[in-house]
Amino acid sequence: MFRILTEVGAVTGEMLKDFPGMEIEQKGPRNRDEVLKIIAGFHGLIAGATFDFNKEFFEAATGLKVISRFGAGVDNVDIDAATKHGVWVTNTPGANAVTVAEHTVGLMICVMKRMALADRIVKDGGWPAGKLGVAFELTGKVHGQVGFGQIGANVARMTRRAFNMDVLVYDPFVSEDVIKEQVSGKKVDLDTLLEKSDVVTLNLPNNEETQGLFNYERLKKMKKTAILVNTARGGVVVEEDLIRFVKEDGLYGVGLDVTVDEPIKPGNPLLKLDKVTLTGHTAASSVEFIQRASRWILEDQQLVAAGKKPKYARNSIS
């Protein structure tokens, strides 16, 4: 029996019927110390983004053969340490592309129309008329899409088709021909995108090149009437700089599904800013994504159980 521990409550008993020989313990999410105590007894792990899986973790996971990240990002997994200990690392690239893109567009609308603030005022017994400022339309505006992977491309397609927005794209790894073909957009450098866009959406990985990419100097290049939406990773934005810039009235609004600390700490100044809408890393929370990703993960773990290479491997085990 191939034993799998999941800290992501996603695999149903009905789904397991299609994967004989696999047994799952599903009680997540757990804290890291709890997982360290029991992980040696499992062959597979389905992991979320709650904590880091580092060298210490893989040293404790003596029976582990595969760790599967629920989602596209693997930035909380030490892939070198996993490889050294003979553990496959897999993810589910593209499984959340539509779900996160829809959430991104939803945040764009919510921030531009200040819906979250209006909701709070009404529920507190007030009335929002005259308290929200003047909103803007999205139709016909300029959308700056940073990152043109599967999620970013979906966001750009949605804004182009739904709001007839002009799309500018910054992604060093995607050609202008692809951008033109998919969204009739234009490839530009990052500074040009920030200077010209009315809405800037971030859908890029958090790595050495992108960590802290959006600092105070870059944020200052944006229009004062622009909005920023981040459904990527909190680390790509320097949070202190963003807070300072918003307090200086530097942006019309901000939508953040991700923050540097998750869960966000109670004293974080972002919690007090009316211009900032927070959704607590829920962009991928759809039934369709959960079912799709769970099946892909089980298929990969079944391949590992059979001594084969998983389809969505992020490393190579000799």
TORBAPA-309569 format. One line per 10 residues: number of its first residue (from 0); their letters; for each residue x, y, z of C-alpha. Coordinates in Angstrom, 2 decimals, padded with zeros to 5 digits. Layout:
BEGIN
NUM = a = X,Y,Z  ...
***
This chain:
BEGIN
0 = mfriltevga = 000.00,000.00,000.00  001.32,003.42,-001.03  000.57,005.74,001.92  -000.04,009.42,001.21  -000.33,012.24,003.71  -002.15,015.37,002.57  -002.23,018.72,004.31  -004.65,019.92,001.65  -008.19,018.65,002.10  -008.93,017.87,-001.52
10 = vtgemlkdfp = -009.04,014.14,-002.28  -012.46,012.55,-001.96  -013.22,008.91,-001.25  -015.02,008.68,-004.57  -011.90,009.86,-006.40  -009.73,007.26,-004.64  -011.77,004.49,-006.25  -009.89,005.23,-009.47  -006.52,004.80,-007.74  -006.30,001.31,-006.20
20 = gmeieqkgpr = -003.37,000.56,-003.94  -003.24,004.11,-002.56  -004.17,005.07,000.98  -004.57,008.67,002.07  -004.56,010.27,005.50  -006.28,013.61,005.17  -006.44,015.80,008.26  -004.81,018.98,007.08  -003.75,021.64,007.25  -001.21,020.69,009.90
30 = nrdevlkiia = 001.60,022.62,011.50  005.16,021.81,010.50  006.21,020.18,013.78  003.28,017.79,013.59  004.15,016.78,010.04  007.82,016.22,010.95  006.80,013.76,013.66  004.83,011.49,011.34  006.17,011.99,007.81  008.62,009.06,008.00
40 = gfhgliagat = 005.65,006.69,007.76  004.43,008.00,004.41  005.51,007.44,000.79  003.77,010.48,-000.67  002.85,013.98,000.49  000.33,016.40,-000.97  001.57,019.81,000.17  000.09,023.27,000.35  001.83,026.57,000.95  001.54,026.61,004.74
50 = fdfnkeffea = 005.24,026.09,005.51  008.62,025.32,003.94  009.81,021.85,003.01  013.55,022.19,003.53  016.62,020.04,004.23  015.48,019.28,007.78  012.13,018.09,006.48  013.59,015.72,003.90  016.03,014.32,006.45  013.03,013.39,008.60
60 = atglkvisrf = 011.02,012.00,005.67  012.92,008.74,005.42  010.19,006.85,003.55  009.08,009.68,001.27  009.23,009.13,-002.48  007.23,012.07,-003.82  006.00,015.48,-002.67  003.29,017.12,-004.78  002.56,020.82,-004.48  -001.10,021.71,-004.76
70 = gagvdnvdid = -000.81,024.48,-007.34  001.87,025.75,-009.70  004.36,027.29,-007.26  007.08,025.20,-005.65  008.93,028.07,-003.99  008.38,026.57,-000.53  010.03,023.29,-001.52  013.83,022.88,-001.45  014.12,020.96,-004.71  017.85,020.34,-004.30
80 = aatkhgvwvt = 017.30,018.78,-000.88  014.44,016.68,-002.22  016.56,015.43,-005.12  019.46,014.60,-002.79  017.11,012.44,-000.72  015.60,010.74,-003.75  012.22,012.46,-003.54  010.32,013.48,-006.65  008.85,017.00,-006.61  005.70,017.57,-008.67
90 = ntpganavtv = 003.15,020.32,-009.08  -000.01,021.01,-011.08  000.95,023.63,-013.69  -002.05,025.21,-015.35  -004.65,023.45,-013.23  -005.55,026.74,-011.55  -005.13,028.98,-014.62  -008.79,029.76,-015.22  -009.73,030.00,-011.55  -006.93,032.42,-010.62
100 = aehtvglmic = -007.49,034.48,-013.78  -011.18,034.88,-012.91  -010.25,035.93,-009.38  -007.76,038.45,-010.77  -010.38,040.06,-012.98  -012.83,040.01,-010.08  -010.32,041.89,-007.92  -009.79,044.40,-010.72  -013.49,045.20,-010.74  -013.80,045.17,-006.95
110 = vmkrmaladr = -010.87,047.56,-006.49  -011.83,049.90,-009.32  -015.39,050.19,-007.99  -014.30,050.01,-004.30  -016.88,047.33,-003.65  -015.25,045.93,-000.52  -015.20,049.36,001.13  -018.83,050.02,000.17  -019.84,046.65,001.62  -018.05,047.42,004.89
120 = ivkdggwpag = -019.67,050.84,005.21  -023.18,049.49,004.61  -022.71,046.60,007.06  -021.46,049.07,009.68  -024.73,050.96,009.39  -023.55,053.72,007.08  -024.13,054.64,003.47  -021.27,054.78,000.92  -022.50,057.66,-001.23  -019.84,060.36,-001.22
130 = klgvafeltg = -017.37,058.24,000.75  -015.78,056.16,-002.00  -014.36,058.74,-004.36  -015.02,058.70,-008.11  -014.66,055.28,-009.74  -013.38,054.58,-013.24  -014.56,052.29,-016.02  -012.36,049.42,-017.13  -013.70,049.38,-020.68  -011.21,050.78,-023.15
140 = kvhgqvgfgq = -008.46,051.29,-020.58  -004.89,049.94,-020.72  -004.18,046.64,-018.98  -000.57,045.90,-018.08  -000.06,042.17,-017.58  003.19,041.20,-015.83  003.86,037.54,-016.56  002.32,035.77,-019.54  002.19,032.17,-018.41  -001.07,030.26,-018.42
150 = iganvarmtr = -002.67,032.43,-015.73  -001.43,035.75,-017.10  -002.49,034.86,-020.64  -005.97,033.98,-019.38  -006.23,037.29,-017.50  -005.24,039.21,-020.64  -007.71,037.31,-022.81  -010.51,038.08,-020.35  -009.78,041.81,-020.15  -009.36,042.07,-023.91
160 = rafnmdvlvy = -012.62,040.30,-024.69  -014.79,041.55,-021.82  -013.61,045.16,-021.58  -011.87,045.75,-024.91  -008.76,046.82,-023.00  -005.46,047.49,-024.75  -003.06,044.86,-023.43  000.61,045.52,-022.66  002.70,042.55,-021.56  006.00,042.30,-019.74
170 = dpfvsedvik = 007.48,038.81,-019.88  011.10,038.29,-021.01  010.38,034.66,-021.88  007.45,035.14,-024.25  007.75,036.43,-027.83  005.86,039.40,-029.22  004.32,037.11,-031.85  002.71,034.92,-029.17  001.32,037.97,-027.35  -000.09,039.42,-030.58
180 = eqvsgkkvdl = -001.62,036.11,-031.60  -003.28,035.39,-028.26  -004.51,038.80,-027.09  -003.65,041.28,-029.84  -001.32,042.78,-027.27  002.05,044.46,-027.31  005.26,043.32,-025.62  006.93,046.16,-023.70  009.58,046.70,-021.05  008.46,046.91,-017.44
190 = dtlleksdvv = 008.90,050.68,-017.07  006.77,051.36,-020.15  004.07,049.03,-018.86  003.95,050.76,-015.48  003.87,054.24,-016.99  001.09,053.55,-019.49  -001.22,051.08,-017.70  -004.46,051.88,-015.90  -004.53,048.40,-014.36  -001.40,046.34,-013.58
200 = tlnlpnneet = -001.86,042.66,-012.76  000.93,040.42,-011.47  001.08,036.73,-012.37  004.75,035.75,-012.18  006.77,033.34,-010.03  008.64,034.42,-006.92  012.32,033.68,-007.50  015.72,035.37,-007.34  014.93,037.53,-010.36  011.46,038.63,-009.27
210 = qglfnyerlk = 011.82,038.89,-005.46  011.06,042.49,-004.51  010.68,043.48,-008.17  007.98,046.00,-007.31  009.73,048.40,-004.99  009.03,052.06,-004.26  010.88,053.33,-007.32  008.92,051.07,-009.65  005.59,051.80,-008.00  006.28,055.53,-008.48
220 = kmkktailvn = 006.24,054.96,-012.24  002.55,054.01,-012.15  -000.28,056.45,-012.83  -001.84,057.96,-009.73  -005.23,056.72,-010.98  -003.97,053.18,-011.63  -004.70,050.03,-009.66  -002.39,047.15,-008.83  -003.60,043.55,-008.46  -001.32,040.78,-007.21
230 = targgvvvee = -002.49,037.17,-007.41  001.06,035.79,-007.78  003.22,035.75,-004.64  003.57,038.34,-001.91  007.35,038.43,-002.23  007.36,040.03,-005.69  006.17,043.28,-004.05  008.15,045.08,-001.35  005.30,045.33,001.13  006.72,048.24,003.14
240 = dlirfvkedg = 007.17,050.24,-000.07  003.62,049.49,-001.20  002.20,050.58,002.15  004.22,053.80,002.04  003.12,054.50,-001.53  -000.58,053.90,-000.84  -000.43,056.15,002.23  001.05,058.86,-000.01  -002.06,058.52,-002.20  000.09,057.07,-004.94
250 = lygvgldvtv = -002.50,054.65,-006.37  -006.26,054.56,-006.82  -006.39,051.11,-005.27  -004.72,047.76,-004.65  -006.02,044.20,-004.73  -003.92,041.57,-002.98  -004.69,037.88,-002.85  -001.18,037.25,-001.53  000.98,038.85,001.16  004.51,038.30,002.44
260 = depikpgnpl = 003.27,036.69,005.67  000.44,034.23,005.31  -001.76,034.33,007.26  -001.23,038.07,007.41  -000.13,039.27,010.85  -002.72,041.22,012.90  -000.60,044.38,013.08  000.09,044.61,009.34  -000.71,048.19,008.15  -002.36,046.78,005.02
270 = lkldkvtltg = -005.33,045.83,007.20  -006.02,049.50,007.95  -005.88,050.85,004.39  -009.27,051.42,002.75  -007.68,051.44,-000.70  -006.41,047.89,-000.23  -008.64,044.86,-000.79  -007.35,041.57,000.64  -008.65,038.11,-000.26  -006.30,035.91,001.78
280 = htaassvefi = -004.83,033.60,-000.89  -008.20,032.29,-002.07  -007.75,032.89,-005.80  -007.48,029.18,-006.57  -010.35,028.15,-004.32  -012.77,026.65,-006.81  -014.33,023.19,-006.94  -013.10,022.75,-010.50  -009.47,023.51,-009.69  -009.45,021.34,-006.57
290 = qrasrwiled = -010.86,018.35,-008.45  -008.55,018.84,-011.42  -005.39,019.30,-009.34  -006.24,016.40,-007.01  -006.57,014.02,-009.94  -003.33,015.18,-011.54  -001.51,014.74,-008.24  -002.88,011.24,-007.68  -001.92,010.24,-011.21  001.65,011.43,-010.60
300 = qqlvaagkkp = 001.87,009.74,-007.22  000.58,006.52,-008.76  003.33,006.69,-011.37  005.94,007.07,-008.61  004.41,004.12,-006.74  004.91,002.07,-009.91  008.57,003.13,-010.13  007.98,005.52,-013.03  008.72,009.19,-013.63  005.78,011.48,-012.77
310 = kyarnsis = 004.26,013.55,-015.57  004.69,016.90,-013.82  008.14,016.33,-012.31  010.10,019.41,-011.28  013.32,017.48,-010.67  015.08,014.36,-011.89  015.81,011.28,-009.80  018.46,008.92,-011.14
***
